[in-house]
Each structure stands twice: as structure tokens, then as C-alpha cells.
Amino acid sequence: MIFIVAKFPVKPEWADRWIDHVTPFTEATRAEPGNLWFDWSRSVDDPNLFVLVEAFRDAEAGAAHVQSEHFQQAMKDLPQALVSTPQIISEQIDATDWNLMGEMTVE
């Protein structure tokens, strides 16, 4: 799978409406056949920092995502709300889903 984590530093005046701003992009991405997940979180240390954790089935699914109309539109719409270019880690890993944490068991 292609596993991606990206940090989006959002302008303070956009922070409370960021999730609404990215909802069309999020919904369209989640509907892609090769998308495994596309989840936003807000930093507990910095309320203007949003973290996106996403995964795609394989390289073809990742390429289809980047070539999609909604991705191209997001690349035009998102920068106005950002302080700087997002940071990203994108790796192909040998997994197909989340694993249970081995160091902890909840019963």
C-alpha cells in the first residue's frame, strides 16, 4: 500500500473552517476505489495544524488519485488557507490495513 502522512499548517483565520473547506476533497477521495482511508486530525499542540493520514491500495491507485479532477481542484483551492507548503511522508509499505498494537492489549 501507499501510506501517506501530511501536515497542513493552516492560517489561523481558516483553522475553524478547514474541515468544511476540505470536505468535498475528502468525500471524493474516500469514494475512489483504490482509497483505503483518508482521515484528518487536528493537532492538540497547535490548533492551526491539521494532519492527514491516507492510504491507497497500490501505486496505480495513488496515481489515479493524483490525476483525479478533485485532487487537481484541491491543489488550486487549498493553498489560500495555508501558511506554508505542507510537509509529507509518502511510502510504499508491505501492509494492507492497520495492525493491532503489540505493546498493549485492551480487553
DAQUIJO-V244076 format. One record per pair of residues at least 12 apart in sequence whose C-alpha atoms are under 10 Angstrom apart, sorted by the first residue. I is the first residue (numbers start at 1). J is the second residue. D is the distance in whole Angstrom. If there is no record, write none. Layout:
i=<I & I>
j=<J & J>
d=<D & D>
//
This chain:
i=<1 & 1 & 1 & 1 & 1 & 1 & 1 & 1 & 1 & 1 & 1 & 1 & 1 & 1 & 1 & 1 & 1 & 2 & 2 & 2 & 2 & 2 & 2 & 2 & 2 & 2 & 2 & 2 & 2 & 2 & 2 & 2 & 2 & 2 & 2 & 3 & 3 & 3 & 3 & 3 & 3 & 3 & 3 & 3 & 3 & 3 & 3 & 3 & 3 & 3 & 3 & 3 & 4 & 4 & 4 & 4 & 4 & 4 & 4 & 4 & 4 & 4 & 4 & 5 & 5 & 5 & 5 & 5 & 5 & 5 & 5 & 5 & 5 & 5 & 5 & 5 & 6 & 6 & 6 & 6 & 6 & 6 & 6 & 6 & 6 & 6 & 6 & 7 & 7 & 7 & 7 & 7 & 7 & 7 & 7 & 7 & 7 & 7 & 7 & 7 & 7 & 8 & 8 & 8 & 8 & 8 & 8 & 8 & 8 & 8 & 8 & 8 & 8 & 8 & 8 & 8 & 8 & 9 & 9 & 9 & 9 & 9 & 9 & 9 & 9 & 9 & 9 & 9 & 9 & 9 & 10 & 10 & 10 & 10 & 10 & 10 & 10 & 10 & 10 & 10 & 10 & 10 & 10 & 10 & 11 & 11 & 11 & 11 & 11 & 11 & 11 & 11 & 12 & 12 & 12 & 12 & 12 & 12 & 13 & 13 & 14 & 14 & 14 & 14 & 15 & 15 & 15 & 15 & 15 & 15 & 15 & 16 & 16 & 17 & 18 & 18 & 18 & 18 & 18 & 18 & 18 & 19 & 19 & 19 & 19 & 21 & 21 & 21 & 21 & 22 & 22 & 22 & 22 & 24 & 24 & 25 & 25 & 25 & 25 & 25 & 25 & 25 & 25 & 25 & 25 & 26 & 26 & 26 & 26 & 26 & 26 & 27 & 28 & 28 & 28 & 28 & 28 & 29 & 29 & 29 & 29 & 29 & 29 & 30 & 30 & 32 & 32 & 32 & 32 & 32 & 33 & 33 & 33 & 33 & 33 & 34 & 34 & 34 & 34 & 34 & 34 & 34 & 34 & 34 & 34 & 34 & 35 & 35 & 35 & 35 & 35 & 35 & 35 & 35 & 35 & 36 & 36 & 36 & 36 & 36 & 36 & 36 & 36 & 37 & 37 & 37 & 37 & 37 & 37 & 37 & 38 & 38 & 38 & 38 & 38 & 39 & 39 & 39 & 39 & 39 & 40 & 40 & 40 & 41 & 48 & 48 & 49 & 49 & 49 & 50 & 51 & 51 & 51 & 52 & 53 & 53 & 54 & 55 & 55 & 55 & 55 & 55 & 56 & 56 & 57 & 57 & 57 & 57 & 58 & 58 & 58 & 59>
j=<34 & 35 & 36 & 55 & 56 & 57 & 58 & 59 & 61 & 62 & 91 & 92 & 93 & 94 & 95 & 96 & 97 & 35 & 36 & 54 & 55 & 56 & 57 & 58 & 59 & 60 & 61 & 62 & 90 & 91 & 92 & 93 & 94 & 95 & 96 & 36 & 37 & 53 & 54 & 55 & 56 & 57 & 58 & 62 & 89 & 90 & 91 & 92 & 93 & 94 & 95 & 96 & 38 & 52 & 53 & 54 & 55 & 56 & 88 & 89 & 90 & 91 & 92 & 38 & 39 & 40 & 51 & 52 & 53 & 54 & 55 & 87 & 88 & 89 & 90 & 91 & 40 & 50 & 51 & 52 & 53 & 54 & 86 & 87 & 88 & 89 & 90 & 40 & 41 & 42 & 43 & 49 & 50 & 51 & 52 & 53 & 85 & 86 & 87 & 88 & 89 & 42 & 48 & 49 & 50 & 51 & 52 & 78 & 79 & 81 & 82 & 83 & 84 & 85 & 86 & 87 & 88 & 46 & 47 & 48 & 49 & 50 & 51 & 81 & 82 & 83 & 84 & 85 & 86 & 87 & 46 & 47 & 48 & 49 & 50 & 78 & 79 & 80 & 81 & 82 & 83 & 84 & 85 & 86 & 48 & 49 & 79 & 80 & 81 & 82 & 83 & 84 & 47 & 48 & 49 & 81 & 82 & 83 & 48 & 81 & 48 & 80 & 81 & 82 & 42 & 47 & 48 & 49 & 50 & 81 & 82 & 47 & 48 & 81 & 42 & 48 & 49 & 50 & 78 & 81 & 82 & 40 & 41 & 42 & 50 & 74 & 77 & 78 & 81 & 40 & 74 & 77 & 78 & 70 & 74 & 38 & 69 & 70 & 71 & 72 & 73 & 74 & 75 & 77 & 78 & 38 & 39 & 40 & 70 & 71 & 74 & 70 & 65 & 68 & 69 & 70 & 71 & 54 & 65 & 66 & 68 & 70 & 71 & 54 & 56 & 56 & 61 & 64 & 65 & 68 & 56 & 57 & 61 & 64 & 65 & 55 & 56 & 57 & 58 & 59 & 60 & 61 & 62 & 63 & 64 & 65 & 54 & 55 & 56 & 57 & 58 & 61 & 62 & 64 & 65 & 54 & 55 & 56 & 57 & 58 & 61 & 96 & 97 & 52 & 53 & 54 & 55 & 56 & 57 & 97 & 52 & 53 & 54 & 55 & 56 & 51 & 52 & 53 & 54 & 55 & 52 & 53 & 54 & 53 & 82 & 83 & 82 & 83 & 86 & 86 & 86 & 87 & 88 & 88 & 88 & 89 & 90 & 90 & 91 & 92 & 96 & 97 & 92 & 96 & 92 & 95 & 96 & 97 & 92 & 93 & 96 & 92>
d=<10 & 10 & 9 & 7 & 6 & 5 & 5 & 7 & 9 & 9 & 8 & 6 & 6 & 6 & 6 & 6 & 8 & 10 & 9 & 8 & 5 & 5 & 7 & 6 & 7 & 10 & 9 & 7 & 7 & 6 & 4 & 6 & 9 & 9 & 9 & 9 & 10 & 8 & 6 & 5 & 7 & 9 & 9 & 10 & 8 & 6 & 5 & 6 & 7 & 10 & 9 & 10 & 9 & 8 & 6 & 5 & 6 & 9 & 7 & 6 & 4 & 6 & 9 & 10 & 10 & 10 & 7 & 6 & 5 & 6 & 9 & 8 & 6 & 5 & 7 & 9 & 10 & 8 & 6 & 5 & 7 & 9 & 6 & 6 & 4 & 6 & 8 & 10 & 10 & 10 & 10 & 7 & 6 & 5 & 6 & 9 & 9 & 5 & 5 & 6 & 9 & 10 & 8 & 6 & 5 & 6 & 8 & 10 & 10 & 9 & 7 & 8 & 8 & 7 & 5 & 7 & 9 & 9 & 9 & 6 & 5 & 7 & 9 & 9 & 6 & 6 & 6 & 8 & 7 & 9 & 10 & 9 & 5 & 6 & 7 & 9 & 9 & 9 & 6 & 4 & 6 & 8 & 10 & 9 & 7 & 9 & 10 & 9 & 6 & 5 & 5 & 9 & 8 & 6 & 9 & 9 & 9 & 9 & 9 & 8 & 8 & 9 & 6 & 8 & 9 & 7 & 5 & 8 & 9 & 8 & 9 & 9 & 8 & 10 & 10 & 9 & 10 & 9 & 9 & 8 & 10 & 8 & 9 & 10 & 9 & 10 & 9 & 8 & 9 & 9 & 8 & 9 & 8 & 8 & 9 & 10 & 10 & 6 & 7 & 10 & 8 & 6 & 10 & 10 & 10 & 7 & 8 & 9 & 9 & 10 & 10 & 10 & 10 & 9 & 10 & 7 & 9 & 10 & 7 & 10 & 9 & 8 & 8 & 9 & 10 & 9 & 8 & 9 & 8 & 9 & 9 & 9 & 8 & 10 & 10 & 9 & 5 & 5 & 7 & 9 & 8 & 5 & 8 & 10 & 8 & 8 & 8 & 6 & 5 & 6 & 9 & 7 & 8 & 10 & 8 & 7 & 5 & 5 & 6 & 10 & 10 & 9 & 8 & 10 & 8 & 5 & 5 & 7 & 10 & 9 & 7 & 6 & 4 & 7 & 9 & 8 & 6 & 5 & 6 & 9 & 5 & 6 & 9 & 8 & 9 & 9 & 10 & 10 & 10 & 10 & 9 & 10 & 10 & 9 & 10 & 10 & 9 & 9 & 10 & 9 & 9 & 9 & 9 & 9 & 10 & 9 & 7 & 9 & 8 & 9 & 9 & 8>
//
